[in-house]
Amino acid sequence: MIAAMKRREFITLLGGGAAAAWPLAARAQQSVMPVIAFVTGASPEVSARRVAAFSKALNETGYVEGQNVTVEYHWLDGRYDRLPSLMADLVHRRVSVIATLGSNPAALAAIAATTTIPVVFGVGDNPVKLGLVASLARPGGNVTGVNFFVAELTAKRLGLLHDLVPKAVRIAVLVNPAHASTAEATLQEIPEAARSLGLEIQALNASTSREIEVAFASLLRDRADALFVAPDGFFVARRMQFAILAARHAIPASYPAREVVETGGLMSYGTDLIEMHRQVGIYTGQILKGANPGNLPVVQSTKFELAINLLTARALGIEVPNSIQLLADEVIE
């Protein structure tokens, strides 16, 4: 282990020039296959197409998993408490790039753990506000990535839920307090959007499967008319649980990702996360080829998708207006 580290350091010193100015693990591992740590708050089951998009983008930059690059997949499945020890291990092993996808806590943990290993993030909040980068145009340091929108879409998604279920007045909003930045952003944005639509909001918390069940019991007890689920990888990983509970209790629900709708959820609206994974893959490959992450501008997502499950709508006695069906990117019949 020590001999291998000395050999990598020696190669870095031989490079001189730019390599000396940017002594990153991506440059230091010339003699061994580079290692990418892929860290996400989601689960493997929900991420197959997203991983495929990431891998395809890596291929386009010249890196093929198993041939000239190794990708380690770390699925948090909502266990954000694992992040400090995970990041400490990645830094200790000097992986080449840490890619944190769809998880604000993972990105924050990565930059807290290292100022040298490149970090490529995909986050739902403003990365400048989060303290990840100095600016969108010139991130600086060892960090860059993709900003996909969360809080900015809250009003739009609430409006779509209102259009779909116009008689619903009391809306339960479920957030994950373990994903603090997204939970806070959702709860900051939704009251004004609700007032403009004449809706009443009831905030609920859940960080475990059991707490999701408790939240459903609470919204039923308080006679909520519909459910708005905040963006969170843990919630998406529990998509089957949500679909079953919502169907059992006849609760119309809006979700942040289409995977929930494909499982039986009523509707979703959010950023195209497959495209986000593709862009993170491109930046990761470019960094492996020698690009300085601090000089790669943060990409802001421009692709959004609306999905509707007509089977679920019929089971709930909801007639989906043609206007919404025409807007939808995916309609499940």
C-alpha positions as CSV (number, residue, x, y, z in Angstrom):
1,M,0.0,0.0,0.0
2,I,2.8,2.4,1.0
3,A,4.9,1.5,-2.0
4,A,1.9,2.0,-4.3
5,M,1.3,5.5,-2.9
6,K,4.9,6.5,-3.3
7,R,4.8,5.3,-6.9
8,R,1.8,7.4,-7.6
9,E,3.3,10.5,-5.9
10,F,6.5,10.0,-8.0
11,I,4.5,9.9,-11.2
12,T,2.7,13.1,-10.3
13,L,6.0,14.9,-9.6
14,L,7.4,13.8,-13.0
15,G,4.4,15.4,-14.7
16,G,5.5,18.9,-13.7
17,G,3.7,22.0,-15.0
18,A,0.0,21.7,-14.8
19,A,0.2,18.4,-12.9
20,A,2.2,20.1,-10.2
21,A,-0.3,22.9,-10.0
22,W,-3.2,20.5,-9.8
23,P,-2.0,17.5,-7.8
24,L,-5.3,15.5,-7.8
25,A,-5.8,11.8,-7.5
26,A,-7.1,11.8,-11.0
27,R,-3.6,12.8,-12.2
28,A,-1.7,10.7,-9.7
29,Q,-3.1,7.4,-10.7
30,Q,-1.5,7.2,-14.1
31,S,-0.2,3.6,-13.5
32,V,-3.4,2.1,-12.2
33,M,-7.0,2.0,-13.3
34,P,-8.8,5.2,-12.0
35,V,-11.6,4.7,-9.5
36,I,-14.9,6.7,-9.5
37,A,-17.0,6.7,-6.4
38,F,-20.6,6.9,-7.4
39,V,-22.6,8.1,-4.4
40,T,-26.4,8.5,-4.4
41,G,-29.2,8.7,-1.9
42,A,-31.3,6.4,-4.0
43,S,-31.4,2.6,-4.2
44,P,-30.1,0.3,-7.1
45,E,-33.6,-0.7,-8.1
46,V,-34.7,2.8,-8.9
47,S,-31.5,3.9,-10.5
48,A,-30.9,1.4,-13.4
49,R,-31.7,3.9,-16.2
50,R,-29.8,6.7,-14.4
51,V,-26.7,4.5,-14.0
52,A,-27.0,3.6,-17.7
53,A,-27.0,7.3,-18.7
54,F,-24.0,7.9,-16.5
55,S,-22.1,5.0,-17.9
56,K,-22.9,5.9,-21.5
57,A,-21.6,9.5,-20.9
58,L,-18.4,8.0,-19.5
59,N,-18.1,5.9,-22.6
60,E,-18.5,9.0,-24.8
61,T,-15.5,10.6,-23.0
62,G,-13.4,7.4,-23.6
63,Y,-13.9,5.5,-20.3
64,V,-15.4,2.0,-20.2
65,E,-16.2,0.5,-16.9
66,G,-14.1,-2.6,-16.2
67,Q,-11.7,-1.8,-19.1
68,N,-10.0,1.5,-18.2
69,V,-12.0,2.7,-15.2
70,T,-13.5,1.2,-12.1
71,V,-16.8,2.5,-10.7
72,E,-17.7,1.9,-7.1
73,Y,-21.4,2.2,-6.4
74,H,-22.5,3.4,-3.0
75,W,-26.3,3.3,-2.4
76,L,-27.2,5.4,0.7
77,D,-30.9,4.4,0.5
78,G,-31.7,7.4,2.7
79,R,-29.0,6.5,5.3
80,Y,-27.3,9.9,5.3
81,D,-25.7,9.1,8.6
82,R,-23.3,6.8,6.7
83,L,-21.8,9.7,4.8
84,P,-18.9,10.8,7.2
85,S,-17.4,7.4,7.4
86,L,-18.0,6.7,3.7
87,M,-16.3,9.9,2.6
88,A,-13.4,9.3,5.0
89,D,-12.8,5.9,3.5
90,L,-12.9,7.3,-0.1
91,V,-10.4,10.0,0.8
92,H,-8.2,7.6,2.6
93,R,-8.1,5.3,-0.5
94,R,-7.6,8.4,-2.8
95,V,-10.2,7.6,-5.3
96,S,-9.9,9.5,-8.6
97,V,-13.3,11.3,-8.6
98,I,-16.3,11.4,-6.2
99,A,-19.6,11.7,-8.1
100,T,-22.5,12.6,-5.8
101,L,-25.8,12.3,-7.7
102,G,-29.1,13.7,-6.5
103,S,-28.0,14.1,-2.9
104,N,-27.3,17.5,-1.3
105,P,-26.0,15.8,1.9
106,A,-23.5,13.6,-0.1
107,A,-22.1,16.6,-1.9
108,L,-21.7,18.6,1.3
109,A,-20.0,15.6,3.0
110,A,-17.7,15.2,0.0
111,I,-16.4,18.8,0.1
112,A,-16.1,18.6,3.8
113,A,-13.9,15.6,3.5
114,T,-11.5,16.7,0.7
115,T,-10.2,19.8,-1.1
116,T,-8.0,17.8,-3.5
117,I,-10.1,14.9,-4.9
118,P,-12.4,16.1,-7.6
119,V,-16.1,16.1,-6.7
120,V,-18.9,16.2,-9.4
121,F,-22.3,16.8,-7.9
122,G,-25.9,16.7,-8.9
123,V,-27.9,18.8,-6.4
124,G,-31.4,20.1,-6.2
125,D,-30.6,23.4,-4.5
126,N,-28.5,26.4,-5.6
127,P,-24.9,25.2,-5.2
128,V,-23.6,28.7,-4.4
129,K,-26.2,29.0,-1.6
130,L,-25.2,25.5,-0.3
131,G,-21.6,26.6,-0.2
132,L,-20.4,24.0,-2.8
133,V,-19.0,26.5,-5.3
134,A,-17.9,30.1,-5.5
135,S,-20.0,30.8,-8.6
136,L,-21.9,28.9,-11.3
137,A,-19.6,30.2,-14.0
138,R,-16.3,29.5,-12.2
139,P,-16.9,27.0,-9.4
140,G,-13.2,27.1,-8.2
141,G,-11.5,24.5,-6.1
142,N,-12.1,20.8,-6.7
143,V,-15.8,20.9,-7.3
144,T,-18.3,21.3,-10.1
145,G,-21.5,19.6,-11.3
146,V,-25.2,20.0,-12.1
147,N,-27.9,22.0,-10.5
148,F,-31.3,20.4,-11.0
149,F,-34.2,22.4,-9.7
150,V,-36.3,21.4,-6.7
151,A,-37.7,24.4,-4.8
152,E,-38.3,26.3,-8.1
153,L,-40.6,23.5,-9.2
154,T,-42.6,23.3,-6.0
155,A,-45.3,25.8,-7.1
156,K,-45.6,24.2,-10.5
157,R,-46.1,20.7,-9.1
158,L,-48.6,21.9,-6.5
159,G,-50.5,23.7,-9.3
160,L,-50.6,20.5,-11.4
161,L,-51.9,18.5,-8.4
162,H,-54.6,21.1,-7.9
163,D,-55.5,20.9,-11.6
164,L,-55.8,17.2,-11.4
165,V,-57.7,17.2,-8.1
166,P,-59.5,20.6,-8.0
167,K,-61.7,19.7,-5.1
168,A,-58.7,18.9,-2.8
169,V,-58.3,21.7,-0.3
170,R,-56.2,20.2,2.6
171,I,-52.8,19.1,1.2
172,A,-50.4,17.0,3.4
173,V,-46.7,17.8,2.5
174,L,-44.3,15.0,3.4
175,V,-40.6,15.9,3.8
176,N,-37.5,14.0,5.1
177,P,-35.8,15.9,7.9
178,A,-32.7,13.9,7.4
179,H,-32.4,15.6,4.0
180,A,-32.5,19.0,5.7
181,S,-31.7,21.4,2.8
182,T,-34.4,20.0,0.5
183,A,-37.0,19.7,3.3
184,E,-36.4,23.3,4.3
185,A,-36.5,24.5,0.7
186,T,-39.8,22.7,0.1
187,L,-41.4,24.1,3.3
188,Q,-40.3,27.6,2.5
189,E,-41.7,27.6,-1.0
190,I,-45.0,25.7,-0.6
191,P,-47.0,28.1,1.7
192,E,-47.1,30.9,-0.8
193,A,-47.9,28.6,-3.6
194,A,-50.7,27.1,-1.5
195,R,-52.2,30.5,-0.6
196,S,-52.3,31.5,-4.2
197,L,-54.4,28.4,-4.9
198,G,-56.6,28.6,-1.8
199,L,-55.1,25.5,-0.3
200,E,-54.3,24.5,3.3
201,I,-51.0,22.8,4.1
202,Q,-50.2,20.2,6.7
203,A,-46.4,19.4,7.1
204,L,-45.4,15.9,7.9
205,N,-42.0,14.3,8.5
206,A,-40.6,10.8,7.7
207,S,-37.1,9.4,7.6
208,T,-37.9,5.7,7.8
209,S,-40.4,3.3,6.3
210,R,-42.2,3.1,9.7
211,E,-42.5,6.9,9.8
212,I,-44.0,6.9,6.3
213,E,-46.8,4.6,7.7
214,V,-47.2,7.0,10.6
215,A,-47.4,10.0,8.3
216,F,-50.2,8.3,6.3
217,A,-52.1,7.6,9.5
218,S,-51.7,11.2,10.5
219,L,-53.0,12.6,7.2
220,L,-56.0,10.2,7.3
221,R,-56.8,11.3,10.8
222,D,-56.6,14.9,9.9
223,R,-58.7,14.3,6.7
224,A,-56.1,15.5,4.2
225,D,-57.5,15.5,0.6
226,A,-54.2,14.9,-1.2
227,L,-50.5,14.2,-0.5
228,F,-47.4,16.2,-1.9
229,V,-44.2,14.2,-1.5
230,A,-41.0,16.3,-1.4
231,P,-38.0,15.3,-3.5
232,D,-35.8,12.8,-1.8
233,G,-33.9,9.7,-2.9
234,F,-35.2,7.7,0.1
235,F,-38.8,8.5,-0.8
236,V,-38.3,7.4,-4.4
237,A,-36.7,4.2,-3.1
238,R,-39.9,3.5,-1.1
239,R,-42.1,4.1,-4.2
240,M,-43.9,0.7,-3.8
241,Q,-44.8,1.5,-0.2
242,F,-46.2,4.9,-1.3
243,A,-48.2,3.4,-4.1
244,I,-49.7,0.7,-1.9
245,L,-50.5,3.1,1.0
246,A,-52.0,5.7,-1.4
247,A,-54.1,3.1,-3.2
248,R,-55.3,1.5,0.1
249,H,-56.4,4.8,1.5
250,A,-57.5,6.4,-1.8
251,I,-55.2,9.4,-1.4
252,P,-54.3,11.3,-4.6
253,A,-50.5,12.0,-4.4
254,S,-47.9,13.9,-6.3
255,Y,-44.3,12.7,-6.5
256,P,-41.0,14.2,-7.6
257,A,-39.9,11.3,-9.9
258,R,-41.6,9.4,-12.7
259,E,-40.3,6.0,-11.3
260,V,-43.0,6.3,-8.6
261,V,-45.7,6.8,-11.2
262,E,-44.4,3.8,-13.1
263,T,-44.8,1.8,-9.9
264,G,-48.4,3.0,-9.4
265,G,-48.2,6.5,-8.1
266,L,-50.7,9.0,-9.5
267,M,-48.5,11.8,-10.9
268,S,-45.0,13.3,-10.9
269,Y,-43.3,16.4,-12.0
270,G,-39.6,17.2,-11.8
271,T,-36.3,17.5,-13.4
272,D,-35.2,14.8,-15.9
273,L,-32.8,13.0,-13.6
274,I,-31.6,10.7,-16.3
275,E,-30.2,13.8,-18.1
276,M,-28.6,15.0,-14.9
277,H,-26.8,11.7,-14.5
278,R,-25.6,11.9,-18.1
279,Q,-24.1,15.4,-17.6
280,V,-22.4,14.3,-14.3
281,G,-20.9,11.4,-16.3
282,I,-19.6,13.7,-19.0
283,Y,-17.9,16.0,-16.4
284,T,-16.5,13.0,-14.6
285,G,-14.9,11.7,-17.8
286,Q,-13.5,15.1,-18.7
287,I,-11.9,15.4,-15.3
288,L,-10.3,12.0,-15.6
289,K,-8.8,13.2,-18.9
290,G,-7.2,16.2,-17.0
291,A,-9.9,19.0,-16.9
292,N,-9.8,21.2,-13.8
293,P,-13.2,20.9,-12.1
294,G,-13.0,24.4,-10.8
295,N,-13.0,25.7,-14.4
296,L,-16.0,23.7,-15.6
297,P,-19.1,25.8,-15.1
298,V,-22.0,24.4,-13.2
299,V,-24.7,23.1,-15.6
300,Q,-28.3,24.0,-14.8
301,S,-31.0,21.5,-15.8
302,T,-33.4,22.6,-18.5
303,K,-35.4,19.3,-19.1
304,F,-38.4,18.6,-16.9
305,E,-41.0,15.8,-17.1
306,L,-44.6,15.2,-16.2
307,A,-45.9,11.7,-15.8
308,I,-49.5,10.5,-15.2
309,N,-50.8,7.1,-14.3
310,L,-54.3,6.8,-15.8
311,L,-54.9,3.4,-14.2
312,T,-54.3,4.9,-10.8
313,A,-56.4,7.9,-11.7
314,R,-59.4,5.7,-12.7
315,A,-59.0,3.7,-9.5
316,L,-59.2,6.9,-7.5
317,G,-62.2,8.1,-9.6
318,I,-60.2,11.0,-11.1
319,E,-60.8,12.1,-14.6
320,V,-57.5,13.4,-16.0
321,P,-58.2,16.5,-18.2
322,N,-57.0,16.3,-21.8
323,S,-54.9,19.4,-21.2
324,I,-52.8,17.6,-18.6
325,Q,-52.5,14.5,-20.7
326,L,-51.2,16.6,-23.6
327,L,-48.6,18.2,-21.3
328,A,-47.4,14.8,-20.0
329,D,-44.2,13.3,-21.2
330,E,-45.3,9.9,-20.1
331,V,-48.9,8.6,-19.7
332,I,-49.4,5.1,-18.3
333,E,-52.6,3.5,-19.4
